Amino acid sequence: MNHGLHWIDFVILALYAAAMIALGWYYGRRQQSMDEYFTGGGRMNPLLIGVSLFATLFSTISYLAMPGEVLNHGPIVPLMQLLAIPFYYYIVGHLMAPMYMKHRATSAYALLESQLGLGARTTGAVMFVMLRLMWMSTLIFLASKAMLVMLGLDDQWLPVVTLATGSIAIFYASMGGLRAVVITDSIQFMLLFCGALMVIGMVTYDVGGLTWLPTRWNESWDEQPLFDIDPTVRVTVVGSVFYGVLWWVCTAGGDQTAIQRFMATKDAAAARRSFLVNSIAGGAVAVVLVLVGFALLAYYQADPSRLPADKTIAEHADELFPYFISNHLPVGLSGLVMCGMFAAAMSSIDSGINSITAVVTTDLVDRFRIKRLDDKSRVRFARWLALTIGLVVVLMSSFVIDHVPGNFLEQAKRTFGLLVTPMFLLFLFALFIPFATQGGAIVGAVVGFVASFVIAYWDLLTGLPTISFQWIFPVSLSAGAVAGCVWSVLQASTTRNMLK
């Protein structure tokens, strides 16, 4: 029976929010330096760092989109992430993390200046700020849309809900620094994981066993072949594995949010262990959320009257997880699972705010400031900057992201997904291409962004069928790398000719 949220559920959510604010205030009183604020002193536990990294990059987008993907299209995309784990763990943990740990700094983009020049550093910093602003705006928007479903409200309440959703994470992230972020991320990960398990347990109890586990390909799912060169085929097995590998390599190799956590460990071995924890957590949660999708599909197909009025599984797959939480779980459990859903949002918001603040403070303000501030003044400035960034994100999520077309997954790829590869290209040129020039690296990043944008909005730009999101990273990476290498070679050749 559809009962909606009870006042007890709201009490549980309020207690959870109060606990997160208290943690931010507690750690905020202990901040004495920028190193402590941004990297936790550089000696944090690899287990906590690994869980925090996963919680940060997972977010509400995946928490809602994975079950929705399984409901509407099938389990290929999330399950193939398991096959991708050994590949991206080796590349990031054994090849990339040691390289970054040789250049310990608050901001990863300082490395770009030392290897290429100030222009590359500024380009990377600006791209990162743009990516994280869009990332946080998108996930607050999606979390708020889910809240509207759970409360039974229409879209006119979206600005109010986004403000309430974002304010808590903004407060404790701006006050407590990275240490508060990592501790709260670990708590939020447990809520996220347990919340999904509760849904599985409830469906299992309701149907009297594990009969909801599929024994064949559901007739409502898309055809998802092993491989296909047709770019309009939405999902393939090989494409899903390749996409997962490239996403993690590009994110861990170009995103301050990930690199900042490596810097919070004591050495390369600890950084590698933290990424291993992240990879294991990602695999476990992917399996659990696929099971959530299976359970919800069987639950609603067995009795379509349980669906929201005048809605189908295919048309509203992304909404069914939050709808189940608010209408089919027992009172009290709904509040706990709702905490898990918002934990996924806040774990990304807090880390995003902290990382943007680190980049803006280190790469832009401190780099170009003539008069240096003392440490306590810099911490105060960072806190006010974090608060300002949070308010910008809330405004963007309320009035911008809603105009991006597509479902949850498509909205994500058409916003922050455009800048994942271009940022990594800057580091690729800086660390792994000996003949690279600053101009070549910047050109490569710009070309990579243009390629991502064209693929993401191909249908809107041309009126032709949509190109699969799985092509965004390989095409963007290849186009940017070729363009950057060619530009570097031509620039070097021109310089030699001028010297002659």
QUILINZI-V890479 format. One record per backbone hydrogen bond with DSSP energy under -0.5 kcal/mol. NH is the residue of the N-H (numbers start at 0). CO is the residue of the C=O. E is the energy in kcal/mol with one decimal. If there is no record, write none. Layout:
# QUILINZI-V890479
nh:NH co:CO e:E
nh:NH co:CO e:E
This chain:
# QUILINZI-V890479
nh:2 co:0 e:-0.7
nh:2 co:326 e:-1.2
nh:4 co:149 e:-0.5
nh:8 co:5 e:-0.7
nh:9 co:5 e:-1.3
nh:10 co:6 e:-1.8
nh:11 co:7 e:-2.2
nh:12 co:8 e:-2.1
nh:13 co:9 e:-2.3
nh:14 co:10 e:-2.5
nh:15 co:11 e:-2.1
nh:16 co:12 e:-2.4
nh:17 co:13 e:-2.4
nh:18 co:14 e:-2.0
nh:19 co:15 e:-2.0
nh:20 co:16 e:-2.2
nh:21 co:17 e:-2.3
nh:22 co:18 e:-2.0
nh:23 co:19 e:-2.0
nh:24 co:20 e:-2.3
nh:25 co:21 e:-2.5
nh:26 co:22 e:-2.5
nh:27 co:23 e:-1.9
nh:28 co:24 e:-1.4
nh:29 co:26 e:-0.9
nh:30 co:27 e:-1.0
nh:36 co:32 e:-2.0
nh:37 co:33 e:-2.7
nh:38 co:34 e:-2.2
nh:39 co:35 e:-1.1
nh:40 co:34 e:-1.4
nh:41 co:38 e:-2.0
nh:42 co:39 e:-0.6
nh:43 co:263 e:-3.0
nh:48 co:44 e:-2.5
nh:49 co:45 e:-2.7
nh:50 co:46 e:-2.2
nh:51 co:47 e:-2.6
nh:52 co:48 e:-2.6
nh:53 co:49 e:-2.2
nh:54 co:50 e:-2.9
nh:55 co:51 e:-2.5
nh:56 co:52 e:-2.1
nh:57 co:53 e:-1.8
nh:58 co:54 e:-1.1
nh:61 co:57 e:-1.1
nh:62 co:58 e:-1.9
nh:63 co:59 e:-2.6
nh:64 co:60 e:-2.6
nh:65 co:61 e:-2.5
nh:67 co:63 e:-1.5
nh:68 co:64 e:-3.0
nh:69 co:65 e:-2.3
nh:70 co:66 e:-2.6
nh:71 co:67 e:-2.1
nh:72 co:68 e:-3.0
nh:73 co:68 e:-1.6
nh:78 co:74 e:-2.3
nh:79 co:75 e:-2.3
nh:80 co:77 e:-0.9
nh:81 co:78 e:-1.5
nh:82 co:78 e:-0.6
nh:83 co:79 e:-1.2
nh:84 co:80 e:-0.9
nh:84 co:81 e:-0.6
nh:87 co:83 e:-2.3
nh:88 co:84 e:-2.6
nh:89 co:85 e:-1.7
nh:90 co:86 e:-2.0
nh:91 co:87 e:-2.5
nh:92 co:88 e:-2.7
nh:93 co:88 e:-0.5
nh:93 co:89 e:-1.8
nh:94 co:89 e:-0.8
nh:94 co:90 e:-0.9
nh:95 co:90 e:-1.6
nh:96 co:91 e:-3.2
nh:99 co:95 e:-2.0
nh:100 co:96 e:-2.4
nh:101 co:97 e:-0.9
nh:101 co:98 e:-0.5
nh:102 co:99 e:-1.6
nh:103 co:100 e:-0.6
nh:109 co:106 e:-1.1
nh:110 co:107 e:-1.3
nh:112 co:108 e:-1.1
nh:113 co:109 e:-1.9
nh:114 co:110 e:-1.8
nh:115 co:111 e:-3.0
nh:116 co:111 e:-1.7
nh:120 co:116 e:-1.6
nh:121 co:117 e:-2.7
nh:122 co:118 e:-2.3
nh:123 co:119 e:-2.5
nh:124 co:120 e:-2.4
nh:125 co:121 e:-2.6
nh:126 co:122 e:-2.5
nh:127 co:123 e:-2.4
nh:128 co:124 e:-2.3
nh:129 co:125 e:-2.3
nh:130 co:126 e:-2.6
nh:131 co:127 e:-2.8
nh:132 co:128 e:-2.1
nh:133 co:129 e:-2.2
nh:134 co:130 e:-2.8
nh:135 co:131 e:-2.7
nh:136 co:132 e:-2.1
nh:137 co:133 e:-2.5
nh:138 co:134 e:-2.3
nh:139 co:135 e:-2.4
nh:140 co:136 e:-2.0
nh:141 co:137 e:-2.5
nh:142 co:138 e:-2.5
nh:143 co:139 e:-2.4
nh:144 co:140 e:-2.5
nh:145 co:141 e:-2.2
nh:146 co:142 e:-2.0
nh:147 co:143 e:-2.3
nh:148 co:144 e:-1.8
nh:149 co:145 e:-2.2
nh:150 co:146 e:-2.3
nh:151 co:147 e:-1.2
nh:152 co:147 e:-2.1
nh:156 co:153 e:-1.7
nh:157 co:154 e:-1.8
nh:160 co:156 e:-2.2
nh:161 co:157 e:-2.7
nh:162 co:158 e:-1.8
nh:163 co:159 e:-1.9
nh:164 co:160 e:-2.7
nh:165 co:161 e:-2.5
nh:166 co:162 e:-1.8
nh:167 co:163 e:-0.8
nh:168 co:164 e:-0.7
nh:169 co:165 e:-2.3
nh:170 co:166 e:-2.1
nh:171 co:167 e:-2.1
nh:172 co:168 e:-2.2
nh:173 co:169 e:-2.0
nh:174 co:170 e:-1.8
nh:175 co:171 e:-2.3
nh:176 co:172 e:-1.2
nh:177 co:36 e:-3.4
nh:179 co:175 e:-0.9
nh:180 co:176 e:-1.9
nh:181 co:177 e:-3.0
nh:182 co:178 e:-2.2
nh:183 co:179 e:-2.5
nh:184 co:180 e:-2.4
nh:185 co:181 e:-1.9
nh:186 co:182 e:-1.7
nh:187 co:183 e:-2.7
nh:188 co:184 e:-2.4
nh:189 co:185 e:-1.6
nh:190 co:186 e:-1.9
nh:191 co:187 e:-2.7
nh:192 co:188 e:-2.7
nh:193 co:189 e:-2.7
nh:194 co:190 e:-2.6
nh:195 co:191 e:-1.7
nh:196 co:192 e:-1.9
nh:197 co:193 e:-2.1
nh:198 co:194 e:-1.5
nh:199 co:195 e:-2.0
nh:200 co:196 e:-2.7
nh:201 co:197 e:-2.4
nh:202 co:198 e:-2.2
nh:203 co:199 e:-2.4
nh:204 co:200 e:-2.3
nh:205 co:201 e:-2.4
nh:206 co:202 e:-2.5
nh:207 co:203 e:-0.9
nh:208 co:203 e:-2.5
nh:212 co:209 e:-1.8
nh:220 co:217 e:-1.6
nh:221 co:72 e:-0.9
nh:223 co:221 e:-0.5
nh:230 co:228 e:-0.6
nh:232 co:229 e:-1.6
nh:233 co:231 e:-0.5
nh:236 co:224 e:-2.2
nh:237 co:225 e:-2.7
nh:239 co:235 e:-2.0
nh:240 co:236 e:-1.9
nh:241 co:237 e:-2.6
nh:242 co:238 e:-2.5
nh:243 co:239 e:-2.2
nh:244 co:240 e:-2.2
nh:245 co:241 e:-2.4
nh:246 co:242 e:-2.6
nh:247 co:243 e:-1.8
nh:248 co:244 e:-2.4
nh:249 co:245 e:-2.7
nh:250 co:246 e:-2.4
nh:251 co:247 e:-2.9
nh:252 co:248 e:-1.5
nh:253 co:249 e:-0.7
nh:253 co:250 e:-0.8
nh:254 co:250 e:-1.9
nh:255 co:253 e:-0.5
nh:257 co:254 e:-0.9
nh:258 co:254 e:-2.5
nh:259 co:255 e:-3.0
nh:260 co:256 e:-0.6
nh:260 co:257 e:-0.7
nh:261 co:257 e:-1.5
nh:262 co:258 e:-2.1
nh:263 co:259 e:-0.7
nh:264 co:261 e:-1.7
nh:270 co:266 e:-2.2
nh:271 co:267 e:-2.5
nh:272 co:268 e:-2.2
nh:273 co:269 e:-2.3
nh:274 co:270 e:-1.8
nh:275 co:271 e:-1.9
nh:276 co:272 e:-2.3
nh:277 co:273 e:-2.1
nh:278 co:274 e:-2.3
nh:279 co:275 e:-2.6
nh:280 co:276 e:-2.7
nh:281 co:277 e:-2.3
nh:282 co:278 e:-2.1
nh:283 co:279 e:-2.4
nh:284 co:280 e:-2.5
nh:285 co:281 e:-2.2
nh:286 co:282 e:-2.0
nh:287 co:283 e:-2.2
nh:288 co:284 e:-2.8
nh:289 co:285 e:-1.9
nh:290 co:286 e:-2.2
nh:291 co:287 e:-2.0
nh:292 co:288 e:-2.1
nh:293 co:289 e:-2.5
nh:294 co:290 e:-2.8
nh:295 co:291 e:-2.8
nh:296 co:292 e:-2.3
nh:297 co:293 e:-2.3
nh:298 co:294 e:-2.4
nh:299 co:295 e:-2.5
nh:300 co:296 e:-2.3
nh:301 co:297 e:-1.9
nh:302 co:298 e:-0.8
nh:305 co:302 e:-2.3
nh:306 co:303 e:-1.6
nh:310 co:307 e:-1.5
nh:315 co:311 e:-1.4
nh:316 co:313 e:-0.6
nh:318 co:315 e:-1.0
nh:319 co:315 e:-0.7
nh:319 co:316 e:-0.9
nh:320 co:316 e:-0.5
nh:322 co:318 e:-2.0
nh:323 co:319 e:-2.5
nh:324 co:320 e:-2.1
nh:325 co:321 e:-2.0
nh:326 co:322 e:-1.9
nh:327 co:323 e:-2.5
nh:328 co:323 e:-1.0
nh:332 co:329 e:-0.7
nh:333 co:329 e:-1.8
nh:335 co:331 e:-1.8
nh:336 co:332 e:-2.7
nh:337 co:333 e:-2.3
nh:338 co:334 e:-1.8
nh:339 co:335 e:-1.6
nh:340 co:336 e:-2.1
nh:341 co:337 e:-2.3
nh:342 co:338 e:-2.0
nh:343 co:339 e:-1.6
nh:344 co:340 e:-1.0
nh:345 co:341 e:-2.9
nh:346 co:342 e:-2.5
nh:347 co:343 e:-0.7
nh:347 co:344 e:-0.7
nh:348 co:344 e:-2.2
nh:349 co:345 e:-2.8
nh:350 co:346 e:-0.8
nh:351 co:347 e:-2.4
nh:352 co:348 e:-2.7
nh:353 co:349 e:-2.2
nh:354 co:350 e:-2.6
nh:355 co:351 e:-2.7
nh:356 co:352 e:-2.3
nh:357 co:353 e:-1.9
nh:358 co:354 e:-2.4
nh:359 co:355 e:-3.1
nh:360 co:356 e:-2.4
nh:361 co:357 e:-2.5
nh:362 co:358 e:-2.7
nh:363 co:358 e:-0.7
nh:363 co:359 e:-1.0
nh:364 co:359 e:-3.0
nh:365 co:360 e:-3.3
nh:367 co:363 e:-1.3
nh:368 co:364 e:-1.1
nh:371 co:369 e:-0.6
nh:377 co:373 e:-2.2
nh:378 co:374 e:-2.2
nh:379 co:375 e:-2.1
nh:380 co:376 e:-2.5
nh:381 co:377 e:-2.7
nh:382 co:378 e:-2.1
nh:383 co:379 e:-2.1
nh:384 co:380 e:-2.5
nh:385 co:381 e:-2.6
nh:386 co:382 e:-2.1
nh:387 co:383 e:-2.2
nh:388 co:384 e:-2.7
nh:389 co:385 e:-2.2
nh:390 co:386 e:-1.9
nh:391 co:387 e:-2.1
nh:392 co:388 e:-2.3
nh:393 co:389 e:-2.1
nh:394 co:390 e:-2.0
nh:395 co:391 e:-2.5
nh:396 co:392 e:-2.7
nh:397 co:393 e:-1.5
nh:398 co:394 e:-1.9
nh:399 co:395 e:-2.4
nh:400 co:395 e:-1.5
nh:402 co:399 e:-2.0
nh:403 co:400 e:-2.0
nh:410 co:406 e:-2.8
nh:411 co:407 e:-1.8
nh:412 co:408 e:-2.0
nh:413 co:409 e:-1.7
nh:414 co:411 e:-1.2
nh:416 co:411 e:-1.7
nh:417 co:414 e:-1.3
nh:418 co:415 e:-1.5
nh:419 co:416 e:-0.5
nh:422 co:418 e:-1.7
nh:423 co:419 e:-1.4
nh:424 co:420 e:-2.3
nh:425 co:421 e:-1.1
nh:426 co:422 e:-1.0
nh:427 co:423 e:-2.5
nh:428 co:424 e:-2.3
nh:429 co:425 e:-1.9
nh:430 co:426 e:-2.5
nh:431 co:427 e:-2.1
nh:432 co:427 e:-0.5
nh:432 co:428 e:-0.7
nh:433 co:431 e:-0.6
nh:435 co:432 e:-1.8
nh:440 co:436 e:-2.3
nh:441 co:437 e:-2.3
nh:442 co:438 e:-2.5
nh:443 co:439 e:-2.6
nh:444 co:440 e:-2.2
nh:445 co:441 e:-2.4
nh:446 co:442 e:-2.8
nh:447 co:443 e:-2.3
nh:448 co:444 e:-2.0
nh:449 co:445 e:-2.4
nh:450 co:446 e:-2.5
nh:451 co:447 e:-2.1
nh:452 co:448 e:-2.6
nh:453 co:449 e:-2.5
nh:454 co:450 e:-2.1
nh:455 co:451 e:-2.6
nh:456 co:452 e:-2.2
nh:457 co:454 e:-1.0
nh:460 co:456 e:-2.6
nh:461 co:457 e:-2.4
nh:462 co:458 e:-1.7
nh:463 co:457 e:-0.5
nh:466 co:454 e:-0.5
nh:467 co:230 e:-3.1
nh:470 co:467 e:-1.8
nh:471 co:468 e:-1.4
nh:473 co:469 e:-0.5
nh:474 co:470 e:-1.9
nh:475 co:471 e:-2.3
nh:476 co:472 e:-2.8
nh:477 co:473 e:-2.2
nh:478 co:474 e:-2.8
nh:479 co:475 e:-2.4
nh:480 co:476 e:-2.3
nh:481 co:477 e:-2.5
nh:482 co:478 e:-2.4
nh:483 co:479 e:-2.5
nh:484 co:480 e:-2.3
nh:485 co:481 e:-2.6
nh:486 co:482 e:-2.4
nh:487 co:483 e:-2.4
nh:488 co:484 e:-2.5
nh:489 co:485 e:-2.5
nh:490 co:486 e:-2.7
nh:491 co:487 e:-2.5
nh:492 co:488 e:-2.5
nh:493 co:489 e:-2.5
nh:494 co:490 e:-2.2
nh:495 co:491 e:-2.3
nh:496 co:492 e:-2.2
nh:497 co:493 e:-2.2
nh:498 co:494 e:-2.0
nh:499 co:495 e:-1.7
